[in-house]
């Protein structure tokens, strides 16, 4: 291609130029079409890279949740777009920009350590430890749940179950076997986290993959040996509770309540599969959603598993050392049932509630006893099963007052030892002995409405009962979730209505405005997670599924325990958005990668440092590629030989000569057929040029504004001192005014007297790619007045969605992401300013004159109407009287300003 172009330049160059032959003209057009294609693709990549960097900057603000697969995908997408820009720039001028490829690779290598998938070395340490030999110092290998349980048992002499912990060292050995970790990462990276159905499928595939992977023989033998040793100590076969104790679980602000699998009554024959099932639950839908909402990296979460002997519970439940929905309430609350605590934590049954004053001696201040028809018990052959409660026990309290005081006393003792409010799971055996099953930090919610004046004249509620599981008010469309498939169509901002408050529904909390459940209580896992996420939740609302309909707008007042039809404005308060990702490992990884992506160091194209070796970030490379691509195209397009062969002079009645370089489809077929190298305005099919031209011609320019003596002397002095302002001197300021156009693209480089402007715009139906940029510089007055004019233009453009910046007398502005009609309106604004900012620098010392001019400009622009309105009259320039008018009559000599 280069050889062809050089040959053509030689044939057209020299002192005795000749008209190009049809073959030469065709070769030029083919060459230009190829160059334009690379230029167009570079501009598209540039626009998408701008969008992606804007997305990255928004993600860094931390208002919406995302995971590491999003971080990796976003950084990879930006790197790919920048590579495309480098490749297309290199094609515009082969070998000139080869250094950019090396620079890009160097930056990518600096980004990679922050985002690449790395498996931590979990394999160190003992794979199995006895529960009674661990404490809080074992958090990193046994997980917070088991480590804190062991600590409480050892230091507070509390009775905890016999058992052992399969540590993160065992997890490390298992996850590295058979390339399991790499395959999981591959599946995760292939899945769009925004596609809920795909995420369900991902969850299923990974869990099946884990269940189908055999444990290393040595690890399996160690686990079974630990079980056999436990059985020997007990003198009988042990039935175990197999429970998760993942790193990051049961810590303050991230309880992971109910998000992982727990298995009860597990025998030796089911232990190995039970272990794998708990490990696999790391990839349950709700657990993956929870990690994403908490900004936790998948690779940072190793799963240890506690294996504890089942306690033959007569009564059990959950105790809170303080009120979780009111930070100012220090009463101890206990939620209990007959049998095992499963019904309490999974939200499938109502519970007895005991509230006690924490002062010694503890005093019962409230007791609520519900009917208890069923209880969970351990059956020797059938495992954990539901059994009917005896008739005499159904309405009886599951704890005596003395037993409630005993549980409350232990809850306060655990709080005092660990130094923070506690959420404990407990059981009383048939002898009334207290067993601690779990303890973790309790998240407290500040109820802002406690001291607020309640709204008056509220409408009658649709439902007015239940228990506040998570405080607050939410409004949105009802979505009834009766089965798993209903979750796939859950809308953003919906009100989730359930029969049972099961922990698995936590996967939808990031989309919920509120939750209403017919069953469940404040102590359930779903209630815990709702409080963490700040989602209002009202549980125990009988008949909710029948009373509410899909799509119905309701207001859920969890504080007032009521559900209202429609949006009740008096209850709604503006809540500041929460930076949910702040301080999270995922955001930290993105922030470290962003240092090599978004920071812009190459800001001055005229600086000697504006070169590939000075690019420090992907943004630098993007800026360099765009600037160089525009220069390459302009230099190519303004080459005398090319202009003679490929451009057309615009026939119009303005006192300037404009040339049009058709990049692709910017001129109609009729215009292309003309043999006189001219084109009529009506033959221009470029939408951006049409809109720009309408603005340029919308309001006739009435000449320079009245100027005082100081302004005139400033212009005269600058003209004598600046050789570039001498028109006959043949300097860089004597270039032609030309449009480069295609149907959706336009670039204008023009001189209007002593100032220069450039417009570049891409406008189509694809809103995300639309943009318009404007550059304005120069003038005849002194630098101070030129700077004021640049700021004047910038401030005007900012009123029309442009982002503008001023550096001395250079003004740069850009608008993007608007629909086609709105972009057309903004191009009219630019066209108007191109025409009407001439010689304004001469009046820039008078504030009154500047303000008058500003009001005049805004009044003129207001005549354009709303975006999309097509004005007639002055916006449409007259075209030449005769289609055959040649170059001699096409333009009028430009008047000196």
Secondary structure, DSSP 8 states (H G I E B T S, - for coil): -HHHHHHHHHHH-SSS-----HHHHHHHHHHHHHHHHHHHHHHHHHHHHHHHHHHHHHHHHT-S---HHHHHHHHHHHHHHHHHHHHHHHHHSTTTTTHHHHHHHHHHHHHHHHHS-----TT-S-SEEEGGG--GGGHHHHHHHHHHHHHHHHHS---B--EEEE-HHHHHHHHHGGGHHHHHHHHHHTS-TT-HHHHHHHHHHHHHHHHTS---HHHHHHHHHHHHHHHHHHTS---EEEEEEETTTTBTTB--TTTS-EEEEE-HHHHHHHHHHHHHGGGSHHHHHHHHHTT--GGG--EEEEEEE---EEEEEEEESS-TT-TT---EEEEEEEB-THHHHTT-S--EEEEEE-SSS-EEEEEE-----EEEEEETTTEEEEEE--GGGTTS-SS-HHHHHHHHHHHHHHHHHHTS-EEEEEEEETT--EEEEEEEE------GGGSS---SS----SB---EEEE-SEEEEEEEE--SGGGGGG--TTEEEEESS--GGGGGGGGGEEEEEESS--TTSHHHHHHHHHT-EEEE--TTHHHH--TT-EEEEETTTTEEEES--GGG--------TTTT-HHHHHHHHHHTTTT------TTSTT-SGGG--SHHHHHHHHHHHHHHHHHHHHT-HHHHHHHEEEEE-SSSS-EEEEE-SSSB-HHHHT-SSSEEEGGGB--HHHHHHHHHHHHS----S----HHHHHHHHHHHHH-GGG-GGG--GGG--EEEEE-SSEEEEEEEETTEEEEEEEE-SS-GGG-EEEEEEEE-SS-HHHHHHHHHHHHHHHHTTT-EEEEETTEEEEEEES--HHHHHHHHHHHHHHHHHTTTGGGGTT-HHHHHHHHHHHHHHHHTT-STT----GGGS----SSTT--HHHH-------
